[in-house]
Amino acid sequence: MATYDPAKRYTWTPDDKFEFTGAEFGLILNAFRAVLNTEEAAKILLANEASQAVERALATAVENDTVKEAEEAPKKAGL
């Protein structure tokens, strides 16, 4: 039987299920709420929305051939 080692990385499939007790679920939910209800979180969430808007605008500009892919600058020796 394998034992959990917090120093190791683990993986699972999207279909794997994890079970929480009601107390654990409440703890997780309240922790998320506490963090997300801060002024700093509101700023980060707003910045994420703005970033997504810029990415959509850039994608549209690339598709419309307004924006072109930049060529890689040659790398200088020793850098």
KEKE-3310 file (N, C-alpha, C; in steps of 0.2 Angstrom, whole numbers, plus 5000, padded with zeros to 4 digits):
npx = (5004:5003:5010:5007:5017:5021:5031:5032:5026:5010:4997:4981:4966:4954:4942:4943:4937:4935:4932:4924:4921:4907:4912:4925:4921:4914:4925:4934:4925:4923:4935:4939:4929:4933:4945:4942:4934:4941:4949:4960:4959:4948:4954:4963:4955:4948:4959:4962:4950:4952:4964:4960:4951:4960:4968:4958:4955:4968:4969:4958:4963:4975:4968:4962:4972:4978:4987:5004:5014:5029:5045:5058:5071:5089:5099:5112:5129:5135:5125)
npy = (4994:5011:5025:5042:5056:5072:5078:5073:5073:5071:5064:5063:5058:5067:5061:5055:5054:5064:5063:5073:5077:5084:5094:5097:5101:5113:5120:5122:5129:5141:5146:5149:5159:5168:5173:5177:5187:5198:5215:5214:5202:5206:5215:5207:5198:5207:5212:5200:5198:5209:5206:5195:5201:5209:5198:5192:5203:5204:5191:5192:5203:5196:5186:5194:5199:5210:5211:5205:5190:5191:5191:5180:5188:5188:5179:5185:5181:5174:5178)
npz = (5000:4996:5003:5008:5003:5006:5000:4987:4970:4963:4953:4945:4937:4927:4930:4942:4959:4974:4991:5004:5021:5029:5037:5032:5020:5023:5029:5018:5009:5017:5018:5005:5003:5012:5007:4994:4996:4999:4997:4989:4982:4974:4966:4959:4953:4944:4937:4930:4922:4914:4908:4900:4891:4884:4878:4870:4861:4855:4849:4840:4832:4827:4819:4810:4803:4807:4816:4816:4818:4827:4822:4829:4837:4833:4844:4854:4856:4871:4879)
capx = (5000:5007:5009:5007:5023:5020:5037:5031:5021:5005:4993:4975:4962:4948:4936:4944:4933:4938:4927:4925:4916:4904:4916:4930:4918:4913:4931:4936:4921:4924:4942:4938:4925:4937:4950:4939:4930:4946:4950:4966:4956:4944:4958:4966:4950:4947:4964:4961:4945:4955:4969:4956:4948:4966:4969:4953:4956:4974:4967:4954:4968:4979:4964:4960:4978:4980:4993:5008:5018:5035:5051:5063:5078:5094:5102:5119:5133:5137:5119)
capy = (5000:5017:5030:5049:5059:5078:5081:5071:5076:5066:5065:5060:5059:5071:5057:5053:5058:5065:5064:5077:5077:5091:5099:5098:5105:5120:5123:5124:5134:5147:5148:5152:5165:5173:5175:5180:5193:5204:5220:5212:5197:5209:5218:5202:5196:5212:5212:5194:5199:5214:5202:5190:5205:5210:5192:5191:5208:5202:5186:5195:5206:5191:5183:5199:5200:5217:5210:5199:5187:5194:5186:5180:5192:5183:5179:5187:5176:5175:5180)
capz = (5000:4995:5008:5005:5005:5004:4996:4980:4966:4962:4947:4944:4930:4928:4932:4949:4964:4981:4996:5010:5026:5029:5041:5028:5014:5026:5030:5011:5006:5020:5017:4998:5003:5016:5003:4988:4999:5001:4992:4985:4978:4969:4961:4955:4948:4939:4932:4926:4917:4909:4904:4896:4886:4880:4874:4865:4856:4852:4845:4834:4828:4823:4815:4805:4800:4809:4820:4813:4822:4827:4821:4834:4837:4834:4850:4854:4859:4878:4883)
cpx = (5004:5005:5011:5013:5022:5025:5036:5026:5016:5000:4986:4971:4957:4942:4937:4940:4936:4932:4929:4920:4913:4908:4922:4927:4917:4920:4934:4932:4922:4930:4942:4935:4929:4942:4947:4935:4935:4946:4955:4963:4952:4948:4961:4961:4948:4953:4964:4956:4948:4960:4965:4953:4954:4968:4964:4954:4962:4972:4963:4959:4972:4975:4962:4966:4981:4987:4997:5012:5025:5040:5055:5069:5083:5097:5110:5123:5135:5131:5115)
cpy = (5006:5022:5037:5052:5066:5081:5078:5074:5070:5068:5061:5061:5064:5068:5055:5057:5058:5066:5068:5076:5084:5096:5101:5103:5112:5123:5126:5130:5141:5150:5152:5159:5170:5177:5179:5186:5199:5209:5218:5207:5201:5212:5213:5199:5201:5212:5205:5195:5204:5210:5198:5195:5207:5204:5191:5197:5206:5196:5188:5199:5202:5188:5188:5201:5207:5216:5204:5196:5190:5189:5186:5184:5187:5184:5181:5182:5179:5178:5174)
cpz = (5000:5001:5005:5008:5002:5000:4988:4977:4964:4956:4948:4938:4932:4930:4939:4954:4971:4985:5002:5014:5025:5032:5036:5022:5017:5027:5023:5009:5010:5019:5010:4999:5007:5011:4997:4990:5001:4995:4987:4980:4972:4964:4956:4950:4943:4934:4928:4920:4912:4905:4899:4890:4881:4875:4869:4859:4852:4847:4839:4829:4824:4818:4809:4801:4801:4812:4817:4819:4822:4826:4827:4833:4837:4841:4850:4858:4866:4882:4884)
residu = (MET:ALA:THR:TYR:ASP:PRO:ALA:LYS:ARG:TYR:THR:TRP:THR:PRO:ASP:ASP:LYS:PHE:GLU:PHE:THR:GLY:ALA:GLU:PHE:GLY:LEU:ILE:LEU:ASN:ALA:PHE:ARG:ALA:VAL:LEU:ASN:THR:GLU:GLU:ALA:ALA:LYS:ILE:LEU:LEU:ALA:ASN:GLU:ALA:SER:GLN:ALA:VAL:GLU:ARG:ALA:LEU:ALA:THR:ALA:VAL:GLU:ASN:ASP:THR:VAL:LYS:GLU:ALA:GLU:GLU:ALA:PRO:LYS:LYS:ALA:GLY:LEU)
# end
